[in-house]
Amino acid sequence: MTIMNPLAAQQFDYRWAPIHRVNKTKAPKTLWPWLITHASLTTKLQSLGELTVEVIEDAWGTPTSREKKRLNLRPREAARIRTVLLKVDGKAVIYARSIIPARSLQGHWRQVKHLKNKPLGGYLFQHRSLIRSPIEVTQLPKRMFPDQHTALWARRSVFHQYGPGILVNEAFFDEINQLKTPFGLL
């Protein structure tokens, strides 16, 4: 099981850059398509094996200052924080942290708080009126996940439909490079 070092992590409170400003050669060649795809990661992972979701946390909490800023939240605004491991055939490949403001839990998004071990991405991408912000990326420090031997790459974007939207952060474990690529020839 992949464990996160909460003191080092600060819940993804790092400097993020728009994908077009990132030097493509710094990220592993096999990881680049995962970082830039606008398609559902859930669908891509399901095409590679049995996708399971291990919920680490799904509760009301306090987003980091950068998460609040990214979503334009008020200082004490309530948000649900959902952290999960996405696993393919039992192997953890993505750590995801989603910030779901209370104001965003409208319409069909009210069901998001009842997902349990279902993937958020699979739910969000069902709706045609979904708008996604540009993807931003960062490289996380080595110490963030003690059982990962390299600094991990992560991406984030905001899904808009209700309220301030839902911020989804995704960190890619080295194990994702062991999967067959769902992106065709690289």
N, C-alpha and C positions, 0 to 999 in steps of 0.2 A: 504494500500500500504506500502511496506517495503521501508524505506528510509535509505540510508547509511550516516554515519557521515564522510564526506570527510577529515576532519582534522585528525581524529583518524585512518582512513583507510590507508592512504598513499598507496592506490591502491595495496593491498596485499604485501606490502614490509616487509614480515616477514621471519623468519627462517623456511626453509622447510626441511623435512627429508624423505629419501626413505621409502616407505611403509613397507619394511621388518625390518626397525629399529624402528618402532612405536609399543609401547605396545598396543596390540589389546584390552586389558581390559580397557584402558583409554577412548576409544570411546564408545558411546552407541552401544549395541549389534545389534540393528536394523539398525544403520547407517553404520556399518563396511562393509557390502556388497556393499553399494553405493560408499564408498571410494575406494575400491580395484578393482571394476569391470573394465575390459578392453573393455567391450561391450559399445555400444552407450547408453548414459543416455537418449538421445532423444527417442530412441525406447522403453526403459524401461518405461519412463514417459507416452508415448503415449498408452502403454498397460493398464494404470491405469485410464485414463480419457481423457478429452479434453485438449490437450497441446496447450498453447498459449505463445507467446514470447512478452514481453513488452520491447521495446528498450529504454534504458535510454540514451545511447550515442553511436554514431557510426560515428567517425570523426578522422581526422589525429591529433595525439597528441604525447606527450613525455612519453615513458615508464619509470618506475622507474629504479633505478640503478640495482636492482636485476633482474628485467625483462630483461634489456639490457644484463646483464651478462649471464643469462640463455639462451638467444638466440644468444649470441656472436655478438651483434650489435655494430657498430661503434658509437662514442659519439653523433653525431648529425643525426644519421640515421632515416629516416622517417618511421613511423609505424602508422597503423590505430588501434585505440583502440575502441573495441566494448564491451559495458557493457549492460547486459540484465537481466531481471527477467524471469525465466521459471516458468510458472504457470500451475497447473493441476486443472481443473474445477474452474478456477478463483482464486485459492489460490497459492500465491508465495511459491515455495519450494526450488529454487536454484537461487543464484545470480552468474552470470558468467561474467568474464572479460577476453577478448581475445586480445592478442597483435599480430597484423598481419603486419609484416614488408613489406615495399614496394617491396623489392627483392623477397618476397614470392608470390606476386600477378602475377604469371605466369601460362601458360597453363589454365586448367579449373579453377584454383584457382582465376583467374581474376574476376570470378563471385561473389566471397565472398563479395566484396564491394557493391553488389546489393541485398543482402539477405533481407534487411528491417526486417519484423517481422517473418521471417522463421528461424528455429534453425540452428546454425552453425554446430552442431554435426551431424544433419541429412544430411547435405550437405557433410561434410568431410567423413563420413563412407560409402558413396556411391562408393568410389573409392578403388579398390582392392590394388593398389600399395602404399597405405598409410602405413607409419611406425610411431609407437607411442613410445615415450621415456618411461622409467619407471615412474610410478606414484610417486609423492612426496606429503606429507601431512603436515598440520600444524593445530594448534588450534588458532583461531583468538580471540582477546580480546572481552569481553562483550560489550564494548562501540562502537564497530564498526557499529553495526546496532541497533539503539536506541529502536526499537520495538521488538527486540529479547531478551529474558530474560536470555539466557545462552551464554557462549563462544561458538562460532560456529566452526565446523570442516570444513576444506577446502582441496581441492586437486588440483594438477596442473600436466600437462604433455605437451610435445611438439609434435605436429603432423608434420611429415616430408614428404615432397614430392617435394617442390620447395624452393629454397633459404634457409634461416635459419630456416624455418618452422613457425608454428603458435603456440603460447603459450596460453593454455586455463587454466584459474583458475576458480574453481567452489566452492562456499561456500554453505553449506547445512543448510537451515533453519529448526528449530524444527518441522515445519509443515510437513516435509517429513516423519516423524515418524508416522503421522496419516494416511498415505496412506497404502493400502494393499501392502505387499512386492511382488515385481516381481521376487524374487530370490528363491522361493520355501521355504522349511523348514529351519529355522535358528537354 
